[in-house]
């Protein structure tokens, strides 16, 4: 039986329409973050789609030591709290170390486990113990059925508020592929499944000292994932991805969000109506 997960004004699971998790890869500055949050709320409000706002306060796993990481936990959480207060949106960000968990839990509605850390037992347990919703990104090195172990680490704390996110699997050097079977397999574990379309088109380390990406395929993969019956869609978006300080090549231009989201929701509705998910 599917575990329905509710967080603020948004929820995941069951036969309801998918929920969008979206925002910039990293918090570049306060004004840009607020502008993107404002526009995303307007777009999803007009279309009738639930929204969780996403932005990272620290990208601790960037390719190069000189890569932009974000403002850090204190300033980043302050900005995310402002997004919550001004736009009445639930917010999600990632933690990279057990020492960050307590502070993050005071602000975040969903605490995210980065893909590279999806097997870190102490981190999974510490996040589970907060009682917050936990979104675990499947490691690029994991089979979908291996996520059962991560689930068990979190549920050992009594917390069953879990989301599972597919973001592609390593396929040779500097390349990821998405096996759509993974979405079905993980959903059969009884927890809502999210498809991270923008990270799935990332080319890790593909630009030498930074990751590259193929954002032209975000729409196609998103539509394909919606046809499997996902519970949420994860998009990194930016006003001008070519000038983004983090993950620009795989980020979706904000101007394309409305039309692409309409397409995805139409497919999502057909599947859930016809298949009775």
N, C-alpha and C positions, 0 to 999 in steps of 0.2 A: 504494500500500500504506500502511495506517495506521501511523503512528509511535506506538508505545506509550510512554507516559511514566510512569515510576515515581518516587515521591517518598516516602521513608520507608516507612510502613506502608500507603500508599495508591498507587493507580495509575489511569491513565486510558487508554481506548482499547480497540479490539477489541470482542468480544462480551460482555465482562463487564458486570455491573451498574454503573450510573452511580455516581460518587463525589460526596458532598456537601461543598461548601465553605461553611462557615457560621460566624457569629459577629457581634458588634456592629459597627456602622459604624465607630465610633472607640473607642479605649480611653478610657473615662470615668474609671475608677479600677481599681486592682489587684483589689480584692475582687469587684467585679461581673464583671470579665473572667474571673476564675478560676471563679466560680459558673456562668457561661454555658458555659465550656469543660467543666466537670464534667458539667453536665446534658446537653450535646450528646453527650459521649462515652457516657453511660449510654443515651441514646435510640438512637443509632446502633449501639451494641453489642447492644442488645436486638433490634433489627430486622435486624442483619447488614449494615449499610451502612458503607462506608469513609468516613472523615471527615478533612478538612483544616480546621484552625481559622483563621478570618480575623478580623483587627482592624487598623485603621489607627492608626499612631502619630502621623500628621499628615495632616489633611485640608486640603491646601494650596489646593484649588479651591472652597472654600465660597463661597456667594453674597455674603455680607457680610463686611467686614473685622472685624466684632465677633462673628462666628459662632465657636462652639467648634471647635477644630482637633484637640485631643488633647494628650497629654503631651510630644510631641516625640520625636525619634529615640532619644536615649540612654535615657530612662526607658521609652519604649515598647518598645524592643528588649529591655530587661531583663525586662519583664513577659511578653513573648512567649517569651523563653527559659525563663521559669518554667513557662509553659504546656507547652512542649516537654518539660521535665524531669519535671514532676509528672504529666502525663496521657499522655505518650508519643505525642504527636500532631505531625504535620508542621504548620508554620505558614506563612501567606502574609500579606504586607502590600505596600503600594505605595510606590514611590519616585517623587519628583517632580523630582529633579535629579541630575546625574552625581555631584555631591559626596557624595550619600547612599549610592551603590551599594556601596562597599567595606564600610562598616559593616553595611549591611543584609544583605550576602551572608554575613557571619559568623554570622548567626542564622537568617535565613529559609530555608526549604526551597524556596519558590516566590517569586520576585520578580515583582510585578505592575506592569504599565505602565498607568496610568490612561487612560481613553478619550480625554480631552482631549489626551493626550501621545502618542497611538499613531502619530504621524508624526515624532516627534522623533528624528532619526537618531542623534545623539550618545548619547542616553539608551538607545536600543535596542541600539546596538553595545556600550556599556559594560556593560549587563546581560548581553548575550550572552557577553561575554568572561569573566564570572564562572564560566561552566560550569553555573550553577544552572538549574533549570526556570524558564522565563519564561512568565507568563500575560499576554497582550496583550488588553486590552479594546478592542473595535472602537469607533472614534470614532462619536459620534452623527451625524457629518457624512459618514461613509464608506459606500460601497457594499461589500457583502461581498467582492467580487472585488478591491477595493483593498487588502485585507489581505495580498495576495501580496507587496506591496512591503515591508511590515513584516517578514514572514517572511524575505525575502531579506536584510534588514539584519541580522537576528539570525544567520541561517545563514552569513553572510559571515565570522563569527568561528569557524565550525566547530561551533557549538552548535545541535543539532536538537531539544533538549528544550523544545518549545513547546506551549503551550495557547492556544486562541483563544476569546474570550468575546464573546457577543452580549449587548447591554444596551439595545437599542432604538435607534431613529433619530429625529432631530428631525422633528416633524410640526406645522408652524405654531409659534405662540408657546406656551411653557410646556407643551409636550406631547411625549410620545414614543409611538411605535408599534413593535411588533415584527413584522417580516416573517419568518415561520417558514421561508421559503425560504432565508434567510440561514444558518440552522443547517446545512442540507443542503449549500449551496454551499461554506461554509467547511470542512466536514468532508471534502468531495471534494478539498481541497488536501492531504490526507494527515496532518492533525494533529488530536488530540482537540479536541472543541468543548464549551464550557461555556455553559449558559444562565443569565444573571443575571436571575432573575425579579423580585427586589425593586427593582433599579434600573430595570427596564423599566416599572414602574408609577409611577416618580417623575414629578413635574411640576416640572421645573427652574425655579427662581425663582417658582414658583406661589403662594408665600405672601409675596410682596413681597421682604423681605430674607432669605428662606430658601426652600428647595424644599418643595413639598408632595408628596402622593402618594396613591395609591389601593390600599392594601394588600389590599382585598377581592378584587382580581383576581389576586393572587399564585398562588393555587391553580389557577385556570383556566389561566393561562399556563404554569405548571409542568407540568401534565398534558398540555397541547398539545405542549410542547417534548419531553417524554418520548416522545411518539408519533412523533417524527421520528428517534429513535435517537441522542440526545445522550450524551456521555461523562461529563458532570458537571453539577451543579446548584449555583448560587450563591445563597444566601439570607443577607440581613442579618437577624439576630434579636436580640430584646431582651426582658428580663423584663417591662418595661412600656413599649412603644413610645411611648405618649402622653407619657412623661416623658423619653424619650431626648434626649440633647444633640445628636444628629446623625442625620438621615434617619429620624426616628421615623415620619412618615406613610407611608413605604413599607417599613418594617421589619415582619417577621413576629413576632407574639407567641410566645415560647418555648413556651407551653402548647399551641400549635397544630402544633408541628413534627412530633410523632410521628404523628398521624393523617394529616397531609398527606403526609409522607414515605412512609408505607405505600401511599397511593394512587398516588403517582408511581412508586414502585418496581414496583408491580403492572403498570402500563402499560409501563414500561421492559422488564420481563421478557417480556411478551407480544410486543412488537415485535421484540426481539432473538432470541426463539425462532422466531417465524414467518418473520422476514425474513433470519435468518442473518447479521446484521451482524457 
